Each structure stands twice: as structure tokens, then as C-alpha cells.
Amino acid sequence: MDAVPTKIVLATDGSEDAALATRAALDLSGATGAKLYVAHAWRFVPPYADYPRVMWDNYAYLYEREARKLLGAQVDAIEDMGGVVAEARLLKNPPVDAILDLCDELEPDLLVMGSRGLGPVRRILVGSVSDGVVHHARCPVLVVRGEGSWPPKRVVVGDDGSQDAGRAGELAANIGRLFGADGVLVRAYRSPPEPIGGWSTEDRRKLDEVLFRQEGALELRAKGLRKILGRPPILRVIEGDAVAAILGVAGEDDERGTLVAVGSRGLGMTGRARLGSVSTKILRTAAGPVLVRPHSRAR
């Protein structure tokens, strides 16, 4: 039941984007009644590997103390804003592994995290952490970034006809409904190269039939999202690259205030490219928040 979250994990590192992710997680938890878990991962990395390890081990507790203080401050901030934290977890491991292990244990309906900040001990770019988490997570991941991007005013769903894209759209629509956001469904397609001598009348008829079927399939998806949003989403069928099509639509109106949602493992309409590559490119280039729904698989 990932269309309506009942359990949310917030992964935080104290950065500006993490603060925005906190606001998003708190809003979603409050609006849905979902339990909210807060986690912070830390790892001590000696600045000079040539020094004896025992020397640096003696200072590791200082880093742990700072990490514990950051997590406590995060919980206090959430409670000051009226939120309730079901449990706070301090994780000692590389951030990607620690966050993924926690999600395997808790099996949340949604993981919320920031995108580009640096942790308090300047461990590692959070952008690379979010990439790693999204690539391997078994639950939907909402990556929040950009001042003024939350709450979303629009939801743009990249739809390739796969089950994962459909579920990503449902979850994104449920999130958008909470804030009165408008919805847009985007499907990209590529026409085959024009043959020497041009298209025959029969070839053009077949191409028109393919486009008609794709528009019809998108309209069926739109009916489901209409029930969630309370109004019909805008439909866009665009010839060209999927990433360019999705980002182009997202940038048409307040790109930072647009939540982009995609699946992560489905095949595109032509079967030539995995949507995993699309989701990775969207995650790295979108100006606003991105929701990625992983491939359906048994736990």
C-alpha cells in the first residue's frame, strides 16, 4: 500500500536540503497519520591514513557525539513544529548502506531525504548518497531539494506504461492532493527513422495507430489519477527523449515547485531503454523534488 504512506523514514544530515526534507516528511506524516522515523548516519574517516589507527580511534567518539547531538536537535525541531517521532535511529555505517539497511528492517512506505548538502563532519556529498539510496532502495524515495520547492504546486508523472510508473503516479497524486497540486501525465515516444524515399501511406497509417494507442493508454492512467486528485490531469504525449520530455514539461511552470515522479526499472515504450537510466538523470538534473518508485519485487 505505497499509494498512501503509513510509515515514513526521514534520513537527515543537518544540511539545508535536509531541513526542507524534514518539513516535507512532517507535512506528509501529519496529513496522512503515518508514523515518522528519523535517522542520521555517521562514519568516522581518519583524515590521514598514514597515522596509526589507534590514534584516530581515540577521537572517533567526538564524531559520534556530534552525530548524536544532530539527531537530537532534529527530533527536537520536529516536536517543536508539532510533529511526533515514533523512533530516532543513530546509524554508524556508510550513509547509503546504513539507510538501506534501516529501510530493509522497517519496510517504510516512503523514504524522505535531502539532495545536495554536506554532513556536519563533511563526510560525503549528499547528492551521491541520494543517488546510491535511490538506485538500491526497495521503497519509494522522495528526494527534496531547492528553496521554495515544498509544498509542490504541480505533480509531473513520467509514464512509460509500466506498473512501477503507474504506482509512482498514484503515490505522487496522493502527495499532490494533500496540497491542492495540479497533475500532468507525460509519455515520450520515438518514431523510427524515416526511410529513404519517405514514408508510404501505409507506414504513416501504422505510425498514427501507434500514437493513438499510446494516447488511449495514457487516458486510462489519467482516469485513475483523476479519482485521487479530484480533477483530471493534463496529458502530454511527446515525441523525443523521455528525460528531455519530462524535464521540459516540469520547467514550463515553476520548475522548483514541481514534483517529478517516475518509476525506476520499467522499460520505455520502445523497449530500448530502461527507465532506471531515466530516473537517475531526472534525479540529478531536476530543479525541484523527485519521487522515484522502485521496481516491484518480493521482499
C-alpha positions as CSV (number, residue, x, y, z in Angstrom):
1,M,0.0,0.0,0.0
2,D,2.5,2.6,-1.1
3,A,-0.2,4.9,-2.6
4,V,-1.0,6.2,0.9
5,P,2.1,6.2,3.2
6,T,1.5,4.7,6.7
7,K,5.2,4.6,7.7
8,I,7.8,7.3,6.7
9,V,11.5,7.3,7.3
10,L,13.3,10.7,7.2
11,A,17.1,10.4,6.6
12,T,18.8,13.6,7.7
13,D,22.3,15.1,7.7
14,G,21.6,18.6,9.1
15,S,22.0,20.4,5.7
16,E,19.7,23.0,4.1
17,D,18.1,20.4,1.9
18,A,17.7,18.0,4.8
19,A,15.8,20.8,6.7
20,L,13.5,21.0,3.7
21,A,13.1,17.2,3.7
22,T,12.2,17.5,7.3
23,R,9.4,19.9,6.5
24,A,8.2,17.6,3.8
25,A,8.3,14.5,6.0
26,L,6.5,16.3,8.8
27,D,3.8,17.6,6.4
28,L,3.2,14.1,5.0
29,S,3.2,12.4,8.3
30,G,0.7,14.9,9.8
31,A,-1.6,14.8,6.8
32,T,-1.7,11.0,6.5
33,G,-1.2,9.9,10.1
34,A,1.9,7.9,9.0
35,K,4.4,7.0,11.7
36,L,7.6,9.1,11.3
37,Y,11.1,7.6,11.9
38,V,14.1,9.8,11.9
39,A,17.6,8.5,11.1
40,H,21.1,10.0,10.9
41,A,24.1,8.0,9.6
42,W,27.6,8.8,10.5
43,R,31.0,7.3,9.8
44,F,34.4,8.4,11.2
45,V,37.0,8.7,8.4
46,P,40.6,9.4,9.6
47,P,42.0,12.4,7.7
48,Y,45.4,10.9,7.4
49,A,45.5,7.2,6.7
50,D,49.3,7.0,7.3
51,Y,48.9,7.7,11.0
52,P,48.4,4.8,13.4
53,R,44.8,3.9,13.5
54,V,44.7,3.8,17.3
55,M,45.4,7.5,17.4
56,W,42.3,8.3,15.3
57,D,40.1,5.7,17.1
58,N,40.6,7.7,20.2
59,Y,38.8,10.7,18.6
60,A,36.0,8.7,16.9
61,Y,33.8,9.3,19.9
62,L,33.9,13.0,19.2
63,Y,32.3,12.4,15.9
64,E,29.7,10.1,17.4
65,R,28.9,12.7,20.0
66,E,28.3,15.4,17.3
67,A,26.2,13.0,15.3
68,R,24.1,12.2,18.4
69,K,23.6,15.9,19.0
70,L,22.5,16.5,15.4
71,L,19.9,13.7,15.6
72,G,18.6,15.0,19.0
73,A,18.3,18.5,17.6
74,Q,16.4,17.1,14.6
75,V,13.9,15.3,16.8
76,D,13.5,18.5,18.9
77,A,12.9,20.6,15.8
78,I,10.2,18.2,14.6
79,E,8.5,18.1,18.0
80,D,8.7,22.0,18.2
81,M,6.8,22.0,14.9
82,G,4.1,19.8,16.3
83,G,5.3,16.5,14.9
84,V,5.6,13.2,16.6
85,V,8.7,11.0,16.1
86,A,7.9,7.3,16.5
87,E,11.7,6.4,16.8
88,A,15.0,8.1,16.2
89,R,17.9,6.0,15.0
90,L,21.7,6.8,15.0
91,L,23.4,4.7,12.4
92,K,27.1,4.1,12.3
93,N,28.0,2.9,8.8
94,P,28.5,4.5,5.4
95,P,25.3,6.5,4.8
96,V,24.0,4.6,1.8
97,D,24.4,1.2,3.4
98,A,23.1,2.4,6.7
99,I,19.9,4.0,5.2
100,L,19.2,1.0,3.0
101,D,19.7,-1.5,5.9
102,L,17.3,0.6,8.0
103,C,14.7,0.6,5.3
104,D,15.0,-3.2,4.9
105,E,14.3,-3.5,8.6
106,L,11.4,-1.1,8.9
107,E,9.9,-1.5,5.4
108,P,8.6,2.0,5.2
109,D,6.1,3.2,2.6
110,L,8.3,6.2,1.8
111,L,11.8,7.4,2.5
112,V,12.4,11.2,2.5
113,M,15.8,12.8,2.2
114,G,17.6,15.9,1.0
115,S,19.8,16.0,-2.0
116,R,22.9,18.2,-2.0
117,G,24.1,19.3,1.4
118,L,27.2,18.3,3.3
119,G,27.0,16.4,6.6
120,P,28.2,18.1,9.8
121,V,31.6,16.3,9.6
122,R,31.9,16.9,5.9
123,R,31.8,13.2,5.1
124,I,30.4,13.0,1.6
125,L,28.2,14.8,-0.8
126,V,24.6,14.0,-0.1
127,G,23.9,14.1,-3.8
128,S,25.9,10.8,-4.1
129,V,24.1,9.4,-1.1
130,S,20.7,10.1,-2.6
131,D,21.9,8.6,-5.9
132,G,23.0,5.4,-4.1
133,V,19.9,5.1,-2.0
134,V,17.5,5.6,-4.9
135,H,19.4,3.1,-7.0
136,H,19.1,0.3,-4.5
137,A,16.0,1.2,-2.3
138,R,13.1,-1.2,-2.1
139,C,10.7,1.5,-1.1
140,P,9.7,4.8,-2.8
141,V,12.2,7.6,-2.2
142,L,11.3,11.3,-2.1
143,V,14.4,13.5,-2.7
144,V,13.6,17.1,-1.7
145,R,15.7,20.0,-2.9
146,G,15.6,23.7,-3.7
147,E,14.4,26.6,-1.7
148,G,10.7,27.2,-2.3
149,S,10.1,23.8,-3.7
150,W,7.9,22.5,-1.0
151,P,5.0,22.0,-0.9
152,P,4.6,21.1,-4.6
153,K,2.2,23.1,-6.7
154,R,2.3,20.7,-9.6
155,V,3.0,16.9,-10.0
156,V,4.5,15.7,-13.2
157,V,4.4,12.0,-13.7
158,G,6.7,10.3,-16.3
159,D,4.7,7.4,-17.5
160,D,6.1,4.6,-19.7
161,G,3.2,2.2,-19.3
162,S,5.0,0.1,-16.6
163,Q,3.5,-1.0,-13.3
164,D,6.2,0.9,-11.5
165,A,5.4,4.2,-13.3
166,G,1.7,3.7,-12.5
167,R,2.4,3.2,-8.8
168,A,4.7,6.2,-8.8
169,G,1.9,8.2,-10.3
170,E,-0.6,7.1,-7.7
171,L,1.8,8.0,-4.8
172,A,2.7,11.3,-6.4
173,A,-1.0,12.1,-6.9
174,N,-1.8,11.3,-3.3
175,I,1.0,13.7,-2.2
176,G,-0.2,16.4,-4.6
177,R,-3.8,16.0,-3.5
178,L,-2.7,17.0,0.1
179,F,-1.6,20.4,-1.2
180,G,-4.0,21.0,-4.0
181,A,-1.4,20.4,-6.7
182,D,-2.3,20.1,-10.4
183,G,-1.3,16.9,-12.2
184,V,0.4,16.3,-15.6
185,L,1.0,12.9,-17.2
186,V,3.8,12.7,-19.7
187,R,4.6,9.9,-22.1
188,A,7.6,10.1,-24.5
189,Y,8.0,8.1,-27.7
190,R,10.4,7.8,-30.5
191,S,9.4,7.3,-34.1
192,P,11.6,5.1,-36.3
193,P,14.0,6.9,-38.7
194,E,12.3,7.9,-41.9
195,P,13.2,5.5,-44.7
196,I,14.9,6.6,-47.9
197,G,12.3,7.9,-50.2
198,G,10.0,8.9,-47.3
199,W,7.1,7.3,-45.6
200,S,4.5,5.4,-47.5
201,T,0.8,5.9,-46.9
202,E,0.6,2.6,-45.1
203,D,3.6,3.4,-42.9
204,R,2.1,6.7,-41.9
205,R,-1.2,4.9,-41.0
206,K,0.7,2.5,-38.8
207,L,2.6,5.3,-37.0
208,D,-0.7,7.1,-36.4
209,E,-2.2,3.9,-34.9
210,V,0.8,3.6,-32.5
211,L,0.4,7.1,-31.4
212,F,-3.4,6.7,-31.0
213,R,-2.8,3.6,-28.8
214,Q,-0.4,5.4,-26.6
215,E,-2.8,8.3,-26.1
216,G,-5.5,5.9,-25.2
217,A,-3.3,4.1,-22.7
218,L,-2.4,7.4,-21.1
219,E,-6.0,8.3,-20.9
220,L,-6.7,5.1,-18.9
221,R,-3.9,6.1,-16.5
222,A,-5.4,9.5,-16.2
223,K,-8.7,8.2,-15.1
224,G,-7.1,6.6,-12.0
225,L,-5.2,9.7,-11.1
226,R,-8.4,11.8,-11.6
227,K,-10.0,9.9,-8.8
228,I,-7.1,10.7,-6.5
229,L,-6.5,14.3,-7.5
230,G,-10.2,15.2,-7.7
231,R,-9.7,16.7,-11.2
232,P,-8.3,15.3,-14.5
233,P,-4.5,15.6,-15.0
234,I,-3.2,17.2,-18.2
235,L,-2.0,14.7,-20.7
236,R,1.1,15.2,-22.8
237,V,2.4,12.7,-25.4
238,I,5.7,13.9,-26.7
239,E,8.0,12.6,-29.4
240,G,11.6,12.5,-28.3
241,D,13.8,11.7,-25.4
242,A,12.0,10.8,-22.2
243,V,14.2,12.8,-19.8
244,A,14.0,15.9,-22.0
245,A,10.2,15.5,-22.3
246,I,9.7,15.1,-18.6
247,L,12.0,18.0,-17.6
248,G,10.7,20.2,-20.4
249,V,7.1,19.8,-19.0
250,A,8.3,20.3,-15.4
251,G,10.1,23.5,-16.5
252,E,7.0,25.0,-18.1
253,D,5.6,26.5,-14.9
254,D,7.5,27.0,-11.6
255,E,10.0,24.1,-12.0
256,R,11.2,24.3,-8.4
257,G,7.6,23.9,-7.2
258,T,7.0,20.8,-9.4
259,L,7.3,17.3,-8.0
260,V,8.5,14.9,-10.7
261,A,7.6,11.2,-10.3
262,V,9.0,8.2,-12.2
263,G,9.4,4.5,-11.8
264,S,12.9,3.1,-11.6
265,R,13.1,-0.1,-13.5
266,G,10.3,-0.3,-16.1
267,L,11.1,-0.4,-19.9
268,G,10.3,2.5,-22.0
269,M,7.6,2.4,-24.7
270,T,10.0,1.2,-27.4
271,G,11.7,-1.3,-25.0
272,R,15.1,0.1,-25.9
273,A,16.0,2.0,-22.7
274,R,15.5,1.1,-19.0
275,L,13.6,3.7,-17.1
276,G,16.3,3.3,-14.5
277,S,18.5,5.5,-16.6
278,V,15.7,8.0,-16.9
279,S,15.1,8.1,-13.1
280,T,18.8,8.6,-12.5
281,K,19.1,11.5,-15.0
282,I,15.9,13.1,-13.6
283,L,17.2,12.8,-10.1
284,R,20.5,14.5,-11.0
285,T,19.0,17.4,-13.1
286,A,15.5,18.3,-11.8
287,A,15.4,21.6,-10.0
288,G,12.7,20.5,-7.6
289,P,11.7,17.4,-5.6
290,V,11.8,14.0,-7.2
291,L,9.8,10.9,-6.3
292,V,11.2,7.5,-7.5
293,R,9.2,4.3,-7.1
294,P,11.4,1.2,-7.3
295,H,10.8,-1.9,-9.3
296,S,8.1,-4.2,-7.8
297,R,9.8,-7.2,-6.3
298,A,9.2,-9.7,-3.5
299,R,10.6,-8.8,-0.1
